[in-house]
Amino acid sequence: MLAASKDTLVAGLKQNALMLRHKELEYYVERYSNITTQASILAGFAFDSLVELEIPSNVYESRAAVVTIYYIAASCTMALSLYTVCVSSFATVYGHRLALQGPTGSVDRAVAVMMKQRTGIFVTFGVAMVFLVIAAIAMAWIKMDFAHCNEDGTGCKVGNGVTPSIVTGIFVLFFVALVWKHQNMKALFKIGAANMVQGDVRLMASTTEVGSSE
């Protein structure tokens, strides 16, 4: 009777410990799902800019370097955003599958793998945003600096650069403010390594070790 009661207690502890680990898994799944949506939007912006933007021939001649920077930055934005979407989706799908259908200890392994992929995914997404800002600045110098156009809109000559300079300043201020705010909020919400609480649980019941990976 005592043995049966002990087995029941241990089974309950295992289930509760597994639920804690499952909450941690869902935390990473939700984060990756959110960043997948945002990266998809960035990829859409980059694709539209590559397809829809019409660059006048005189800009190719006068500002060839700006046009080159624009295409490179927009292409990098699209590539990095798609990479973020794919890797985040892989981590979510395969992580859920491993935790649900894997052998004993699969939940711990799924959480560990998803945690390991976190830095790479967020860095890639951040770099994609940097290239998006660069592409937007280059677009300003391509589309917003015309003067002395004909009545039909043709024969436009490159202007003095006042408008794109203002737009460039706006984007630079936006990027600086974004980086500063990120670092500020990161510091406000920082959790020290010694105070970090995770979902793994280990309990010793006589000679029986109870853990979330069981």
Secondary structure, 3 states (H helix, E strand, C coil): CHHHHHHHHHHHHHHHHHHHHHHHHHHHHHHHHHHHHHHHHHHHHHHHHHHHCCCCHHHHHHCHHHHHHHHHHHHHHHHHHHHHHHHHHHHHHHHHHHHHHCCCCHHHHHHHHHHHHHHHHHHHHHHHHHHHHHHHHHHHHHHCCEECCCCCCCCCEECCCHHHHHHHHHHHHHHHHHHHHHHHHHHHCCCCHHHCCCCCCEEEECCEEEECCC
